[in-house]
Amino acid sequence: MYLLAITTGMRQGLFGLRWENIDLDSRIVSVSRTLQETPDGFQLVKPKAPKSRRTIRLTDAAIATLKVHRKKTAQDRLAAGGWKGDWNLVFCDSQGGPLWKHKM
């Protein structure tokens, strides 16, 4: 998560990043949703500012790290016997749910 933050400049957008937002072959990440905490739980919503919705080019280091992270996440999911919900988040808790800044 830190490498992606450093190499892309993303901050809050990292929490709402889903695997379908990342194209490793084209070397881009599309930021189209952000994670929001509400009284009813978490929701993926469109960012407030239009300029927050963007496409970012990924570095070689980010691509390599994301490939390793995706493999480890898939192994964790299998070891847990599946996850609750279908968030498909790049950065998630041990149950596949949203990570949040005060849970890290």
KEVEX-457272 format. One line per 5 residues: their letters; for each residue x, y, z of N, C-alpha, C, CB. Coordinates in nm, 2 decimals, decimal comma, m for minus. Glycine has a CB too. Layout:
a> X Y Z X Y Z X Y Z X Y Z  ...
# end
This chain:
mylla> 0,08 m0,12 0,00 0,00 0,00 0,00 0,09 0,13 0,00 m0,09 0,00 0,12  0,19 0,12 0,08 0,28 0,24 0,09 0,35 0,27 m0,04 0,38 0,22 0,20  0,40 0,16 m0,11 0,47 0,18 m0,24 0,37 0,24 m0,34 0,52 0,04 m0,29  0,25 0,19 m0,34 0,16 0,25 m0,44 0,12 0,40 m0,40 0,03 0,17 m0,44  0,12 0,43 m0,28 0,09 0,56 m0,23 0,21 0,65 m0,28 0,07 0,57 m0,08
ittgm> 0,33 0,61 m0,26 0,45 0,69 m0,29 0,46 0,70 m0,45 0,57 0,62 m0,24  0,44 0,60 m0,52 0,46 0,60 m0,67 0,35 0,66 m0,75 0,49 0,46 m0,72  0,23 0,67 m0,69 0,11 0,72 m0,76 0,06 0,85 m0,70 0,00 0,62 m0,76  0,09 0,88 m0,58 0,04 1,00 m0,51 m0,10 0,98 m0,46 0,03 1,12 m0,61  m0,15 0,86 m0,47 m0,29 0,83 m0,41 m0,28 0,83 m0,26 m0,34 0,69 m0,46
rqglf> m0,39 0,87 m0,20 m0,41 0,87 m0,06 m0,53 0,80 m0,02 m0,41 1,02 0,00  m0,64 0,86 0,00 m0,77 0,80 0,04 m0,82 0,70 m0,06 m0,87 0,91 0,07  m0,79 0,73 m0,19 m0,83 0,64 m0,30 m0,78 0,50 m0,29 m0,79 0,70 m0,43  m0,67 0,48 m0,22 m0,62 0,35 m0,20 m0,72 0,26 m0,13 m0,49 0,35 m0,13  m0,79 0,31 m0,03 m0,88 0,23 0,05 m1,00 0,17 m0,04 m0,94 0,31 0,16
glrwe> m1,04 0,24 m0,14 m1,15 0,20 m0,23 m1,10 0,13 m0,36 m1,24 0,32 m0,26  m0,98 0,11 m0,37 m0,92 0,05 m0,49 m0,96 m0,10 m0,50 m0,77 0,07 m0,50  m1,02 m0,13 m0,61 m1,06 m0,27 m0,64 m0,97 m0,33 m0,75 m1,21 m0,29 m0,68  m0,96 m0,46 m0,75 m0,87 m0,53 m0,85 m0,91 m0,50 m0,99 m0,87 m0,68 m0,83  m1,04 m0,48 m1,02 m1,08 m0,45 m1,16 m1,04 m0,30 m1,20 m1,23 m0,46 m1,17
nidld> m0,99 m0,22 m1,10 m0,94 m0,09 m1,14 m0,80 m0,09 m1,18 m0,96 0,00 m1,01  m0,73 m0,21 m1,17 m0,59 m0,22 m1,20 m0,57 m0,30 m1,33 m0,51 m0,28 m1,09  m0,51 m0,25 m1,43 m0,47 m0,32 m1,55 m0,32 m0,33 m1,55 m0,53 m0,25 m1,68  m0,27 m0,45 m1,51 m0,13 m0,47 m1,50 m0,06 m0,47 m1,64 m0,10 m0,60 m1,43  m0,14 m0,52 m1,74 m0,08 m0,53 m1,87 m0,07 m0,39 m1,93 m0,17 m0,62 m1,97
srivs> m0,16 m0,31 m1,91 m0,16 m0,17 m1,97 m0,08 m0,08 m1,87 m0,30 m0,12 m1,99  m0,05 m0,13 m1,75 0,03 m0,05 m1,65 m0,05 0,07 m1,60 0,16 m0,01 m1,71  m0,18 0,06 m1,58 m0,25 0,17 m1,53 m0,35 0,13 m1,41 m0,33 0,24 m1,64  m0,38 0,23 m1,33 m0,48 0,21 m1,23 m0,59 0,32 m1,26 m0,42 0,22 m1,08  m0,71 0,29 m1,25 m0,82 0,38 m1,27 m0,88 0,41 m1,14 m0,93 0,33 m1,37
vsrtl> m0,88 0,53 m1,10 m0,94 0,58 m0,97 m1,08 0,62 m1,00 m0,86 0,69 m0,90  m1,18 0,55 m0,96 m1,32 0,58 m0,99 m1,41 0,58 m0,87 m1,38 0,49 m1,09  m1,36 0,52 m0,76 m1,44 0,51 m0,63 m1,35 0,54 m0,51 m1,51 0,37 m0,62  m1,41 0,58 m0,41 m1,34 0,60 m0,28 m1,43 0,53 m0,17 m1,32 0,75 m0,25  m1,36 0,49 m0,07 m1,43 0,42 0,04 m1,48 0,53 0,14 m1,34 0,32 0,11
qetpd> m1,60 0,52 0,18 m1,66 0,61 0,27 m1,72 0,54 0,39 m1,77 0,70 0,20  m1,70 0,58 0,51 m1,75 0,52 0,63 m1,88 0,60 0,66 m1,66 0,53 0,75  m1,99 0,52 0,68 m2,12 0,58 0,71 m2,17 0,51 0,84 m2,22 0,56 0,60  m2,28 0,56 0,90 m2,33 0,50 1,02 m2,38 0,35 0,99 m2,45 0,58 1,07  m2,41 0,32 0,86 m2,46 0,19 0,83 m2,34 0,10 0,78 m2,56 0,20 0,72
gfqlv> m2,22 0,15 0,78 m2,11 0,07 0,74 m2,03 0,14 0,63 m2,15 m0,07 0,69  m1,96 0,06 0,55 m1,87 0,12 0,45 m1,95 0,12 0,31 m1,74 0,05 0,44  m1,92 0,22 0,23 m1,97 0,22 0,09 m1,86 0,27 0,00 m2,09 0,31 0,09  m1,86 0,22 m0,12 m1,78 0,27 m0,23 m1,86 0,37 m0,30 m1,73 0,15 m0,32  m1,81 0,49 m0,31 m1,88 0,61 m0,37 m1,78 0,68 m0,47 m1,93 0,70 m0,27
kpkap> m1,84 0,76 m0,56 m1,76 0,84 m0,65 m1,69 0,95 m0,57 m1,85 0,90 m0,76  m1,57 0,98 m0,60 m1,50 1,08 m0,53 m1,57 1,22 m0,55 m1,35 1,10 m0,58  m1,56 1,30 m0,45 m1,63 1,43 m0,45 m1,58 1,52 m0,56 m1,61 1,50 m0,32  m1,45 1,53 m0,58 m1,40 1,62 m0,68 m1,38 1,54 m0,81 m1,26 1,67 m0,63  m1,43 1,60 m0,92 m1,42 1,53 m1,05 m1,27 1,50 m1,09 m1,47 1,62 m1,16
ksrrt> m1,18 1,59 m1,05 m1,04 1,56 m1,08 m0,98 1,44 m1,00 m0,95 1,69 m1,06  m1,05 1,40 m0,90 m1,01 1,28 m0,82 m1,03 1,15 m0,90 m1,08 1,28 m0,69  m1,12 1,16 m1,00 m1,14 1,04 m1,08 m1,04 1,05 m1,20 m1,29 1,03 m1,14  m0,95 0,96 m1,20 m0,84 0,97 m1,30 m0,78 0,84 m1,32 m0,73 1,07 m1,24  m0,69 0,84 m1,42 m0,61 0,72 m1,46 m0,46 0,75 m1,43 m0,63 0,68 m1,61
irltd> m0,40 0,66 m1,36 m0,26 0,68 m1,32 m0,17 0,57 m1,38 m0,24 0,69 m1,17  m0,06 0,61 m1,44 0,04 0,52 m1,49 0,12 0,45 m1,37 0,14 0,59 m1,59  0,14 0,32 m1,38 0,21 0,25 m1,27 0,36 0,23 m1,31 0,14 0,11 m1,25  0,44 0,24 m1,21 0,58 0,21 m1,23 0,61 0,06 m1,23 0,67 0,28 m1,11  0,73 0,03 m1,27 0,78 m0,11 m1,27 0,77 m0,17 m1,13 0,92 m0,13 m1,33
aaiat> 0,81 m0,09 m1,03 0,81 m0,14 m0,89 0,67 m0,16 m0,84 0,88 m0,04 m0,80  0,58 m0,07 m0,88 0,44 m0,09 m0,84 0,38 m0,21 m0,91 0,35 0,03 m0,88  0,40 m0,24 m1,04 0,35 m0,36 m1,11 0,40 m0,48 m1,04 0,40 m0,35 m1,25  0,53 m0,49 m1,01 0,59 m0,61 m0,95 0,53 m0,63 m0,81 0,74 m0,60 m0,94  0,52 m0,53 m0,73 0,46 m0,54 m0,60 0,32 m0,58 m0,60 0,48 m0,41 m0,52
lkvhr> 0,24 m0,53 m0,69 0,10 m0,56 m0,70 0,08 m0,71 m0,74 0,03 m0,47 m0,80  0,16 m0,76 m0,83 0,16 m0,90 m0,87 0,18 m0,99 m0,75 0,26 m0,93 m0,98  0,28 m0,96 m0,67 0,31 m1,04 m0,55 0,19 m1,03 m0,45 0,44 m0,99 m0,48  0,14 m0,90 m0,43 0,03 m0,88 m0,34 m0,10 m0,95 m0,38 0,00 m0,73 m0,33  m0,13 m0,95 m0,51 m0,25 m1,02 m0,56 m0,24 m1,17 m0,53 m0,27 m0,99 m0,71
kktaq> m0,12 m1,23 m0,55 m0,10 m1,37 m0,53 m0,12 m1,40 m0,38 0,04 m1,42 m0,58  m0,06 m1,32 m0,29 m0,07 m1,34 m0,15 m0,22 m1,32 m0,10 0,02 m1,25 m0,07  m0,28 m1,23 m0,16 m0,42 m1,20 m0,12 m0,51 m1,32 m0,16 m0,48 m1,07 m0,18  m0,49 m1,38 m0,27 m0,56 m1,50 m0,32 m0,54 m1,61 m0,22 m0,53 m1,53 m0,46  m0,41 m1,63 m0,18 m0,38 m1,74 m0,09 m0,44 m1,72 0,05 m0,22 m1,75 m0,07
drlaa> m0,45 m1,59 0,09 m0,51 m1,56 0,22 m0,66 m1,59 0,21 m0,49 m1,41 0,26  m0,72 m1,56 0,10 m0,86 m1,58 0,08 m0,89 m1,73 0,09 m0,91 m1,52 m0,05  m0,81 m1,81 0,02 m0,83 m1,96 0,02 m0,81 m2,01 0,16 m0,74 m2,03 m0,07  m0,71 m1,96 0,23 m0,68 m2,01 0,37 m0,79 m1,98 0,46 m0,55 m1,95 0,42  m0,86 m1,87 0,44 m0,97 m1,83 0,53 m1,10 m1,90 0,49 m0,99 m1,67 0,52
ggwkg> m1,10 m1,97 0,39 m1,22 m2,04 0,34 m1,32 m1,95 0,28 m1,29 m2,11 0,46  m1,27 m1,84 0,22 m1,35 m1,74 0,15 m1,37 m1,62 0,24 m1,49 m1,80 0,11  m1,42 m1,52 0,19 m1,44 m1,39 0,26 m1,59 m1,35 0,26 m1,36 m1,28 0,20  m1,62 m1,28 0,36 m1,76 m1,22 0,37 m1,77 m1,11 0,27 m1,79 m1,17 0,51  m1,88 m1,11 0,20 m1,90 m1,00 0,10 m1,81 m1,02 m0,02 m1,87 m0,86 0,16
dwnlv> m1,83 m0,93 m0,12 m1,76 m0,94 m0,24 m1,70 m0,80 m0,28 m1,85 m0,99 m0,36  m1,62 m0,75 m0,18 m1,56 m0,62 m0,20 m1,45 m0,62 m0,31 m1,49 m0,58 m0,07  m1,37 m0,73 m0,32 m1,27 m0,74 m0,42 m1,17 m0,62 m0,41 m1,33 m0,74 m0,56  m1,14 m0,58 m0,29 m1,05 m0,47 m0,26 m0,91 m0,51 m0,28 m1,08 m0,41 m0,13  m0,82 m0,42 m0,33 m0,68 m0,45 m0,34 m0,62 m0,46 m0,20 m0,61 m0,34 m0,42
fcdsq> m0,66 m0,37 m0,11 m0,61 m0,36 0,03 m0,73 m0,38 0,12 m0,54 m0,22 0,06  m0,73 m0,50 0,19 m0,84 m0,54 0,27 m0,80 m0,60 0,40 m0,93 m0,64 0,19  m0,89 m0,61 0,49 m0,86 m0,68 0,62 m0,86 m0,83 0,60 m0,97 m0,64 0,73  m0,84 m0,90 0,71 m0,82 m1,04 0,71 m0,94 m1,12 0,66 m0,77 m1,09 0,84  m1,06 m1,05 0,66 m1,18 m1,11 0,61 m1,23 m1,07 0,48 m1,29 m1,08 0,71
ggplw> m1,14 m0,99 0,41 m1,17 m0,94 0,28 m1,25 m0,81 0,28 m1,24 m1,04 0,20  m1,28 m0,76 0,40 m1,35 m0,63 0,41 m1,26 m0,51 0,40 m1,43 m0,63 0,54  m1,33 m0,39 0,40 m1,25 m0,27 0,39 m1,15 m0,25 0,50 m1,35 m0,15 0,39  m1,04 m0,20 0,46 m0,94 m0,15 0,56 m0,98 0,00 0,58 m0,79 m0,16 0,51  m0,95 0,05 0,70 m0,98 0,19 0,72 m0,87 0,25 0,80 m1,11 0,21 0,79
khkm> m0,84 0,37 0,78 m0,73 0,44 0,83 m0,71 0,42 0,98 m0,73 0,59 0,81  m0,81 0,40 1,06 m0,79 0,38 1,20 m0,78 0,23 1,24 m0,91 0,44 1,28  m0,79 0,14 1,14 m0,78 0,00 1,16 m0,64 m0,05 1,13 m0,88 m0,08 1,09  m0,56 0,04 1,07 m0,43 m0,01 1,02 m0,32 m0,02 1,13 m0,38 0,08 0,91
# end
